């Protein structure tokens, strides 16, 4: 099995210190969904399930992730797993001036990175967290590759990476114990 992916590391700088009253990844996901829907949705009077453009729309693909019911992988299902994750090491209840977070995109989700970038750009002036402190994107990196230097809106997209599951591992069975503390 093979999966294409890219990781993007963002650095945001707030105009002033901001208090993280919620886990930043949750706030970022909410901002992304809100802004992406605002500028991607062409037929605002329809919900995504009824929209004839649901398979081409950036918002629909990233947040609704529709698939045809007649498929080989998730038979009978009309939605797939979302093609992204957002992760931040910043905890709640902290005063911060900078926020670093990682966005991972998988498969076709990588194509929508420019839409995601502009969603975060549009949200910057409205700010984040309860105080709605505006921010700017200082830089976006992908490993050691500069995707955006914060000085322009130009994106330099990196080559896609390929994750491969070894067939031997795929067919072997192992027990794993996970303790949730």
C-alpha positions in Angstrom: 0.0 0.0 0.0 1.3 3.5 -0.9 0.1 6.9 0.3 1.3 10.3 -1.0 1.7 13.0 1.6 3.3 16.3 2.5 4.0 17.9 5.9 3.8 21.7 6.2 5.2 23.5 9.3 3.7 26.9 9.9 4.9 29.7 12.1 2.4 32.3 13.0 3.2 35.5 14.8 0.5 37.4 16.7 0.4 41.2 16.9 0.5 40.8 20.7 0.6 38.0 23.2 -2.5 35.8 23.1 -3.9 33.4 25.7 -4.5 29.9 24.4 -7.9 29.2 26.0 -8.4 26.2 23.7 -6.1 23.6 22.2 -4.6 25.5 19.1 -5.1 22.6 16.7 -8.9 22.7 17.4 -9.0 26.4 16.8 -6.9 26.1 13.6 -9.2 23.4 12.3 -12.3 25.6 13.0 -10.7 28.6 11.3 -9.7 26.5 8.3 -13.2 25.1 7.8 -14.9 28.4 8.2 -12.6 30.3 5.8 -12.4 27.5 3.3 -16.2 27.2 3.1 -16.6 31.0 2.7 -14.5 31.3 -0.4 -14.8 27.8 -1.9 -18.5 27.3 -1.9 -20.2 28.4 -5.1 -23.7 27.1 -4.4 -24.2 28.6 -0.9 -27.9 27.6 -0.8 -27.1 23.8 -1.0 -25.6 21.6 1.6 -22.5 19.6 0.5 -24.3 16.3 0.1 -26.7 17.7 -2.5 -24.2 19.9 -4.3 -23.3 18.8 -7.9 -19.8 20.1 -7.3 -19.0 18.2 -4.2 -16.3 16.1 -5.8 -14.4 19.2 -7.1 -14.9 21.7 -4.2 -12.0 22.4 -1.9 -14.2 22.7 1.2 -16.2 19.6 0.4 -13.2 17.5 -0.3 -11.2 18.6 2.7 -14.0 18.6 5.3 -16.8 16.4 4.0 -14.6 14.1 1.9 -17.3 12.6 -0.3 -16.7 9.3 -2.2 -19.0 7.4 -4.5 -20.9 4.6 -2.7 -19.8 2.2 -5.4 -16.1 1.9 -4.4 -13.7 -0.9 -3.6 -12.3 0.3 -0.3 -15.2 1.5 1.8 -18.1 -0.4 0.2 -21.5 1.2 0.9 -20.0 4.4 2.5 -20.2 7.8 0.9 -17.6 9.6 3.0 -13.9 8.9 3.5 -11.4 9.9 6.2 -10.4 13.6 5.9 -7.2 14.1 4.0 -5.4 16.2 6.7 -4.2 16.4 10.2 -3.2 19.5 12.3 -0.9 19.2 15.2 0.6 21.8 17.6 2.8 21.3 20.6 1.4 24.4 22.3 -0.8 23.6 25.3 -3.8 25.4 26.5 -3.7 28.2 29.2 -0.5 29.7 27.9 0.4 33.2 26.8 2.1 33.0 23.4 3.4 35.4 20.8 4.2 32.7 18.2 2.3 29.6 17.3 4.0 26.7 15.4 1.8 24.0 14.0 2.1 21.1 11.5 -0.4 20.4 8.8 -0.2 17.0 7.0 -2.0 16.5 3.8 -2.6 13.0 2.2 -3.4 11.9 -1.3 -5.5 14.3 -3.4 -5.7 16.6 -0.3 -2.2 17.9 -1.3 -3.7 19.5 -4.3 -5.8 21.8 -2.1 -2.8 23.2 -0.1 -3.1 26.6 -1.9 -6.7 26.9 -0.8 -5.7 26.0 2.8 -2.9 28.5 2.8 -5.2 31.3 1.6 -7.8 30.3 4.2 -5.3 30.9 6.9 -4.2 34.2 5.2 -7.8 35.4 5.1 -8.4 34.4 8.8 -5.2 36.3 9.9 -6.9 39.7 10.2 -9.8 38.4 12.2 -7.4 36.9 14.7 -7.5 33.8 16.8 -8.6 32.6 20.2 -11.2 34.4 22.4 -9.3 37.7 22.1 -9.3 37.6 18.3 -5.6 38.7 18.1 -4.6 39.1 14.5 -1.5 37.2 13.2 0.7 36.9 10.2 2.3 33.8 8.7 6.1 34.2 9.2 7.0 31.1 7.2 5.9 27.7 6.0 8.4 24.9 5.7 8.3 21.4 4.4 11.3 19.6 5.9 14.1 22.0 4.9 12.2 23.3 1.9 10.8 26.9 2.1 7.2 26.8 0.9 6.6 30.4 1.8 8.9 33.0 3.4 6.2 35.2 4.8 7.3 38.1 2.6 5.0 37.3 -0.3 2.0 35.2 -1.2 3.9 33.0 -3.6 3.9 29.3 -2.7 6.8 27.0 -3.7 5.3 23.5 -3.4 7.6 20.6 -2.5 7.7 17.3 -4.2 5.2 14.8 -2.8 6.5 12.2 -0.5 5.5 8.5 -0.7 4.8 6.3 2.3 4.9 2.6 1.5 3.7 -0.2 3.7 6.0 -3.3 3.4 3.9 -6.3 2.3 5.6 -8.5 4.9 4.5 -6.2 7.7 1.0 -5.8 6.1 0.4 -9.6 6.3 1.9 -10.3 9.7 -0.2 -10.1 12.8 1.1 -8.7 16.1 -0.5 -7.7 19.4 -0.1 -4.2 20.6 -1.0 -3.0 24.1 -1.8 0.7 24.4 -2.3 2.3 27.9 -4.2 5.6 27.9 -3.2 7.6 30.9 
